[in-house]
C-alpha cells in the first residue's frame, strides 16, 4: 500500500512536479485559419487589381490602345505617301535627265545648222 501512496503523493502532492498546461488547437481549426488568410489575401489582390482605385487605369489602357492603333494607321498612310513621293521624284529625275539630253542634242543640231548657214 505504501508504494501506491508514494505514487499518488508524487503526482498529486505538494512535492509533485510543476507541469505547464498548454491548450492546442485541433488540426481543422489550423487549416481553417490558413484557408481564411489565403482567401483574404486573394480577395485583397483581386480588389486591388480589379476594383478600387485602379478601375481608371484599365479604362486608360484601353483608350491608349485605341489611340495607338489610330497612330499606327496614320503612320502607315504617311509611309505610303512618302513612297509615292519618292517614286514620283525618281520618275521626274529620269524624265528631267532625258529632257536635258534631248535639249543638248537639239542645241548641238542648232549649232550645226547655224554653222552650215554661217551664222554664229
C-alpha positions in Angstrom: 0.0 0.0 0.0 2.9 2.3 0.7 4.2 2.2 -2.9 0.7 3.3 -4.1 0.6 6.1 -1.6 4.0 7.3 -2.7 2.9 7.3 -6.4 -0.2 9.3 -5.5 1.8 11.8 -3.5 4.4 12.1 -6.2 1.8 13.0 -8.7 -0.7 15.0 -6.7 1.0 16.2 -3.5 2.9 19.4 -2.7 6.1 17.8 -3.8 4.6 17.0 -7.2 6.5 18.2 -10.3 5.3 21.5 -11.8 3.6 21.0 -15.1 2.7 23.6 -17.7 -0.7 23.0 -19.3 -1.0 24.3 -22.9 -4.1 24.2 -24.9 -3.6 23.1 -28.5 -6.0 23.9 -31.3 -7.3 21.0 -33.3 -5.9 20.5 -36.9 -9.1 21.5 -38.5 -9.0 24.9 -36.8 -5.5 25.5 -38.0 -6.4 24.6 -41.6 -9.5 26.8 -41.3 -7.3 29.8 -40.3 -4.8 29.1 -43.0 -7.6 28.9 -45.5 -9.1 32.2 -44.2 -5.7 34.0 -44.5 -5.1 32.7 -48.0 -8.6 33.6 -49.2 -8.4 37.1 -47.7 -5.0 37.6 -49.5 -6.6 36.6 -52.8 -9.6 38.8 -52.2 -7.3 41.8 -51.4 -5.3 41.2 -54.5 -8.5 40.9 -56.6 -9.8 44.2 -55.1 -6.5 45.9 -55.8 -6.3 44.7 -59.4 -10.0 44.8 -60.5 -11.8 47.3 -58.3 -11.0 50.2 -56.1 -8.8 53.0 -57.4 -7.4 51.0 -60.4 -10.6 50.9 -62.4 -9.5 54.1 -64.2 -6.2 52.5 -65.1 -7.9 49.8 -67.1 -10.0 52.4 -69.0 -6.9 54.5 -69.7 -5.1 51.4 -71.1 -8.0 50.7 -73.4 -8.1 54.3 -74.6 -4.3 54.3 -75.2 -4.6 51.0 -77.1 -7.2 52.6 -79.4 -5.0 55.7 -79.8 -2.0 53.6 -80.7 -4.0 51.8 -83.4 -5.1 55.2 -84.8 -1.5 56.5 -84.8 -0.2 53.3 -86.5 -2.8 53.7 -89.2 -1.7 57.3 -89.7 2.0 56.2 -89.8 1.2 53.6 -92.5 -0.6 56.3 -94.5 2.3 58.7 -94.2 4.8 56.0 -95.2 2.7 55.2 -98.3 2.6 58.9 -99.2 6.4 59.1 -98.8 6.9 56.1 -101.0 4.7 57.6 -103.7 6.5 60.9 -103.5 9.9 59.2 -103.7 8.7 57.2 -106.8 7.4 60.4 -108.4 10.7 62.2 -107.6 12.7 59.4 -109.2 10.5 59.4 -112.3 10.8 63.2 -112.6 14.5 63.0 -112.2 14.7 60.4 -115.0 12.5 62.5 -117.2 14.5 65.6 -116.5 17.7 63.8 -117.4 16.2 62.6 -120.8 14.8 66.1 -121.5 18.2 67.7 -120.8 19.8 65.1 -123.0 17.3 65.9 -125.8 17.8 69.6 -125.2 21.6 69.2 -125.5 21.1 67.3 -128.8 18.8 69.9 -130.1 21.3 72.7 -129.2 24.1 70.7 -130.9 21.9 70.3 -134.0 21.1 74.0 -133.9 24.7 74.9 -133.7 25.4 72.5 -136.6 22.8 74.1 -138.8 23.9 77.6 -137.8 27.5 76.7 -138.7 26.2 75.4 -142.0 24.5 78.7 -142.7 27.5 80.7 -141.5 25.8 82.4 -138.6 27.0 82.4 -135.1 
